[in-house]
Amino acid sequence: MNKKRLADIPPNSRSYQNEQAKVVPMQLQNNEATKRLVLHSAKRVIAAHQAELRKLADK
C-alpha cells in the first residue's frame, strides 16, 4: 500500500477549496492547550465517522 503523506506533496501544488481548509505545520507541546487541541480534533474525527466505527465494533 503506497500512501501519500502531506509532507510528500510540495506546498505550491496543494489546492484548497477555501483558506480555512489549509493544513499548517505546528509544534505540539506537552501543555493544556495542546491537549485541548488534540482532544477536540479526535472528537471531531470520531463524530464524523461514528457510523463506520459502530459497524466495525459490531463485527
A tleap script that builds the chain and sets N, CA, C and O, in Angstrom:
source leaprc.protein.ff14SB
mol = sequence {
  NMET ASN LYS LYS ARG LEU ALA ASP ILE PRO
  PRO ASN SER ARG SER TYR GLN ASN GLU GLN
  ALA LYS VAL VAL PRO MET GLN LEU GLN ASN
  ASN GLU ALA THR LYS ARG LEU VAL LEU HIE
  SER ALA LYS ARG VAL ILE ALA ALA HIE GLN
  ALA GLU LEU ARG LYS LEU ALA ASP CLYS
}
set mol.1.N position { 0.837 -1.167 0.000 }
set mol.1.CA position { 0.000 0.000 0.000 }
set mol.1.C position { 0.891 1.241 0.000 }
set mol.1.O position { 1.724 1.403 0.892 }
set mol.2.N position { 0.729 2.095 -0.964 }
set mol.2.CA position { 1.566 3.278 -1.093 }
set mol.2.C position { 0.748 4.511 -0.735 }
set mol.2.O position { 0.056 5.076 -1.582 }
set mol.3.N position { 0.832 4.921 0.519 }
set mol.3.CA position { 0.062 6.077 0.972 }
set mol.3.C position { 0.855 7.347 0.751 }
set mol.3.O position { 2.058 7.397 1.004 }
set mol.4.N position { 0.164 8.377 0.274 }
set mol.4.CA position { 0.798 9.682 0.153 }
set mol.4.C position { 0.632 10.423 1.461 }
set mol.4.O position { -0.429 10.380 2.084 }
set mol.5.N position { 1.665 11.089 1.863 }
set mol.5.CA position { 1.609 11.906 3.070 }
set mol.5.C position { 1.697 13.370 2.655 }
set mol.5.O position { 2.227 13.701 1.595 }
set mol.6.N position { 1.172 14.231 3.505 }
set mol.6.CA position { 1.180 15.653 3.197 }
set mol.6.C position { 2.597 16.157 2.949 }
set mol.6.O position { 2.807 17.028 2.105 }
set mol.7.N position { 3.562 15.618 3.672 }
set mol.7.CA position { 4.949 16.055 3.512 }
set mol.7.C position { 5.506 15.685 2.134 }
set mol.7.O position { 6.467 16.302 1.674 }
set mol.8.N position { 4.911 14.676 1.467 }
set mol.8.CA position { 5.382 14.251 0.152 }
set mol.8.C position { 4.892 15.163 -0.974 }
set mol.8.O position { 5.407 15.096 -2.090 }
set mol.9.N position { 3.909 16.006 -0.692 }
set mol.9.CA position { 3.322 16.872 -1.714 }
set mol.9.C position { 3.891 18.279 -1.540 }
set mol.9.O position { 3.775 18.858 -0.461 }
set mol.10.N position { 4.503 18.835 -2.586 }
set mol.10.CA position { 5.070 20.179 -2.455 }
set mol.10.C position { 3.982 21.211 -2.123 }
set mol.10.O position { 2.882 21.141 -2.670 }
set mol.11.N position { 4.279 22.164 -1.238 }
set mol.11.CA position { 3.262 23.148 -0.827 }
set mol.11.C position { 2.654 23.935 -1.980 }
set mol.11.O position { 1.472 24.277 -1.932 }
set mol.12.N position { 3.437 24.229 -3.019 }
set mol.12.CA position { 2.900 25.034 -4.120 }
set mol.12.C position { 1.962 24.247 -5.035 }
set mol.12.O position { 1.299 24.849 -5.880 }
set mol.13.N position { 1.886 22.925 -4.895 }
set mol.13.CA position { 0.987 22.141 -5.744 }
set mol.13.C position { -0.302 21.757 -5.022 }
set mol.13.O position { -1.181 21.134 -5.617 }
set mol.14.N position { -0.421 22.119 -3.759 }
set mol.14.CA position { -1.626 21.793 -2.995 }
set mol.14.C position { -2.735 22.774 -3.347 }
set mol.14.O position { -2.517 23.984 -3.399 }
set mol.15.N position { -3.924 22.239 -3.586 }
set mol.15.CA position { -5.057 23.121 -3.862 }
set mol.15.C position { -6.088 22.957 -2.754 }
set mol.15.O position { -6.302 21.854 -2.251 }
set mol.16.N position { -6.715 24.047 -2.383 }
set mol.16.CA position { -7.681 24.049 -1.298 }
set mol.16.C position { -8.976 24.682 -1.785 }
set mol.16.O position { -8.961 25.621 -2.580 }
set mol.17.N position { -10.097 24.154 -1.296 }
set mol.17.CA position { -11.378 24.739 -1.667 }
set mol.17.C position { -11.566 26.088 -0.983 }
set mol.17.O position { -12.178 26.993 -1.549 }
set mol.18.N position { -11.051 26.220 0.209 }
set mol.18.CA position { -11.112 27.504 0.904 }
set mol.18.C position { -9.894 27.642 1.810 }
set mol.18.O position { -9.184 26.673 2.077 }
set mol.19.N position { -9.674 28.841 2.266 }
set mol.19.CA position { -8.487 29.114 3.082 }
set mol.19.C position { -8.520 28.396 4.427 }
set mol.19.O position { -7.466 28.053 4.963 }
set mol.20.N position { -9.712 28.160 4.986 }
set mol.20.CA position { -9.809 27.516 6.283 }
set mol.20.C position { -9.423 26.040 6.224 }
set mol.20.O position { -9.144 25.441 7.263 }
set mol.21.N position { -9.400 25.446 5.044 }
set mol.21.CA position { -9.089 24.027 4.908 }
set mol.21.C position { -7.587 23.758 4.837 }
set mol.21.O position { -7.172 22.599 4.795 }
set mol.22.N position { -6.781 24.792 4.825 }
set mol.22.CA position { -5.338 24.603 4.716 }
set mol.22.C position { -4.787 23.861 5.926 }
set mol.22.O position { -5.238 24.046 7.056 }
set mol.23.N position { -3.817 23.031 5.659 }
set mol.23.CA position { -3.099 22.330 6.724 }
set mol.23.C position { -1.807 23.093 6.958 }
set mol.23.O position { -1.035 23.335 6.030 }
set mol.24.N position { -1.586 23.462 8.191 }
set mol.24.CA position { -0.377 24.211 8.513 }
set mol.24.C position { 0.451 23.421 9.520 }
set mol.24.O position { -0.107 22.797 10.423 }
set mol.25.N position { 1.761 23.438 9.377 }
set mol.25.CA position { 2.604 22.727 10.340 }
set mol.25.C position { 2.603 23.451 11.682 }
set mol.25.O position { 2.523 24.679 11.737 }
set mol.26.N position { 2.692 22.690 12.750 }
set mol.26.CA position { 2.772 23.295 14.073 }
set mol.26.C position { 3.519 22.368 15.017 }
set mol.26.O position { 3.523 21.150 14.843 }
set mol.27.N position { 4.139 22.958 16.004 }
set mol.27.CA position { 4.855 22.195 17.012 }
set mol.27.C position { 3.909 21.897 18.167 }
set mol.27.O position { 3.353 22.816 18.768 }
set mol.28.N position { 3.724 20.626 18.477 }
set mol.28.CA position { 2.896 20.255 19.613 }
set mol.28.C position { 3.775 20.184 20.852 }
set mol.28.O position { 4.895 19.674 20.812 }
set mol.29.N position { 3.248 20.701 21.945 }
set mol.29.CA position { 3.996 20.721 23.195 }
set mol.29.C position { 3.236 19.934 24.249 }
set mol.29.O position { 2.093 19.533 24.033 }
set mol.30.N position { 3.859 19.721 25.356 }
set mol.30.CA position { 3.236 18.985 26.446 }
set mol.30.C position { 2.583 19.980 27.407 }
set mol.30.O position { 3.090 20.232 28.500 }
set mol.31.N position { 1.429 20.549 26.971 }
set mol.31.CA position { 0.727 21.511 27.815 }
set mol.31.C position { -0.781 21.377 27.607 }
set mol.31.O position { -1.236 20.599 26.769 }
set mol.32.N position { -1.541 22.139 28.374 }
set mol.32.CA position { -3.004 22.042 28.332 }
set mol.32.C position { -3.579 22.467 26.982 }
set mol.32.O position { -4.547 21.869 26.512 }
set mol.33.N position { -3.003 23.481 26.357 }
set mol.33.CA position { -3.519 23.954 25.072 }
set mol.33.C position { -3.397 22.867 24.005 }
set mol.33.O position { -4.330 22.653 23.232 }
set mol.34.N position { -2.270 22.191 23.960 }
set mol.34.CA position { -2.075 21.106 23.001 }
set mol.34.C position { -3.029 19.959 23.301 }
set mol.34.O position { -3.595 19.365 22.384 }
set mol.35.N position { -3.207 19.647 24.569 }
set mol.35.CA position { -4.125 18.573 24.955 }
set mol.35.C position { -5.544 18.883 24.490 }
set mol.35.O position { -6.225 18.010 23.951 }
set mol.36.N position { -5.996 20.127 24.696 }
set mol.36.CA position { -7.341 20.522 24.255 }
set mol.36.C position { -7.473 20.429 22.746 }
set mol.36.O position { -8.492 19.963 22.237 }
set mol.37.N position { -6.443 20.871 22.025 }
set mol.37.CA position { -6.466 20.835 20.565 }
set mol.37.C position { -6.562 19.407 20.045 }
set mol.37.O position { -7.363 19.120 19.154 }
set mol.38.N position { -5.755 18.518 20.593 }
set mol.38.CA position { -5.744 17.122 20.149 }
set mol.38.C position { -7.063 16.435 20.494 }
set mol.38.O position { -7.609 15.705 19.667 }
set mol.39.N position { -7.581 16.655 21.698 }
set mol.39.CA position { -8.857 16.048 22.082 }
set mol.39.C position { -9.999 16.559 21.212 }
set mol.39.O position { -10.861 15.780 20.806 }
set mol.40.N position { -10.015 17.850 20.922 }
set mol.40.CA position { -11.056 18.421 20.072 }
set mol.40.C position { -11.001 17.803 18.672 }
set mol.40.O position { -12.033 17.438 18.108 }
set mol.41.N position { -9.798 17.691 18.121 }
set mol.41.CA position { -9.642 17.104 16.786 }
set mol.41.C position { -10.073 15.646 16.773 }
set mol.41.O position { -10.750 15.206 15.844 }
set mol.42.N position { -9.689 14.901 17.791 }
set mol.42.CA position { -10.062 13.484 17.865 }
set mol.42.C position { -11.571 13.324 17.971 }
set mol.42.O position { -12.146 12.445 17.331 }
set mol.43.N position { -12.214 14.160 18.768 }
set mol.43.CA position { -13.672 14.086 18.907 }
set mol.43.C position { -14.374 14.406 17.593 }
set mol.43.O position { -15.391 13.791 17.272 }
set mol.44.N position { -13.847 15.355 16.832 }
set mol.44.CA position { -14.442 15.695 15.530 }
set mol.44.C position { -14.325 14.527 14.558 }
set mol.44.O position { -15.274 14.228 13.833 }
set mol.45.N position { -13.172 13.868 14.535 }
set mol.45.CA position { -12.975 12.721 13.643 }
set mol.45.C position { -13.908 11.586 14.039 }
set mol.45.O position { -14.528 10.963 13.176 }
set mol.46.N position { -14.013 11.314 15.325 }
set mol.46.CA position { -14.897 10.246 15.799 }
set mol.46.C position { -16.341 10.556 15.444 }
set mol.46.O position { -17.066 9.674 14.985 }
set mol.47.N position { -16.770 11.797 15.648 }
set mol.47.CA position { -18.147 12.178 15.327 }
set mol.47.C position { -18.419 12.064 13.829 }
set mol.47.O position { -19.505 11.647 13.427 }
set mol.48.N position { -17.451 12.427 13.011 }
set mol.48.CA position { -17.634 12.380 11.562 }
set mol.48.C position { -17.723 10.949 11.040 }
set mol.48.O position { -18.380 10.705 10.027 }
set mol.49.N position { -17.078 10.006 11.709 }
set mol.49.CA position { -17.030 8.623 11.232 }
set mol.49.C position { -17.719 7.663 12.191 }
set mol.49.O position { -17.396 6.475 12.221 }
set mol.50.N position { -18.660 8.164 12.967 }
set mol.50.CA position { -19.285 7.361 14.007 }
set mol.50.C position { -19.995 6.128 13.454 }
set mol.50.O position { -19.888 5.049 14.037 }
set mol.51.N position { -20.711 6.264 12.353 }
set mol.51.CA position { -21.431 5.120 11.784 }
set mol.51.C position { -20.453 4.027 11.355 }
set mol.51.O position { -20.691 2.843 11.594 }
set mol.52.N position { -19.368 4.427 10.729 }
set mol.52.CA position { -18.352 3.466 10.286 }
set mol.52.C position { -17.703 2.765 11.484 }
set mol.52.O position { -17.456 1.560 11.445 }
set mol.53.N position { -17.432 3.521 12.537 }
set mol.53.CA position { -16.831 2.935 13.734 }
set mol.53.C position { -17.782 1.953 14.409 }
set mol.53.O position { -17.349 0.919 14.917 }
set mol.54.N position { -19.077 2.270 14.419 }
set mol.54.CA position { -20.065 1.361 15.015 }
set mol.54.C position { -20.127 0.041 14.240 }
set mol.54.O position { -20.228 -1.027 14.843 }
set mol.55.N position { -20.067 0.113 12.907 }
set mol.55.CA position { -20.091 -1.105 12.093 }
set mol.55.C position { -18.873 -1.968 12.390 }
set mol.55.O position { -18.981 -3.192 12.465 }
set mol.56.N position { -17.719 -1.340 12.558 }
set mol.56.CA position { -16.507 -2.097 12.881 }
set mol.56.C position { -16.610 -2.719 14.271 }
set mol.56.O position { -16.151 -3.842 14.480 }
set mol.57.N position { -17.199 -2.009 15.210 }
set mol.57.CA position { -17.336 -2.527 16.571 }
set mol.57.C position { -18.301 -3.705 16.626 }
set mol.57.O position { -18.149 -4.587 17.471 }
set mol.58.N position { -19.289 -3.732 15.738 }
set mol.58.CA position { -20.291 -4.795 15.741 }
set mol.58.C position { -19.824 -6.062 15.035 }
set mol.58.O position { -20.516 -7.079 15.085 }
set mol.59.N position { -18.680 -6.027 14.387 }
set mol.59.CA position { -18.184 -7.212 13.670 }
set mol.59.C position { -17.814 -8.309 14.625 }
set mol.59.O position { -17.379 -9.378 14.199 }
savepdb mol mol.pdb
quit
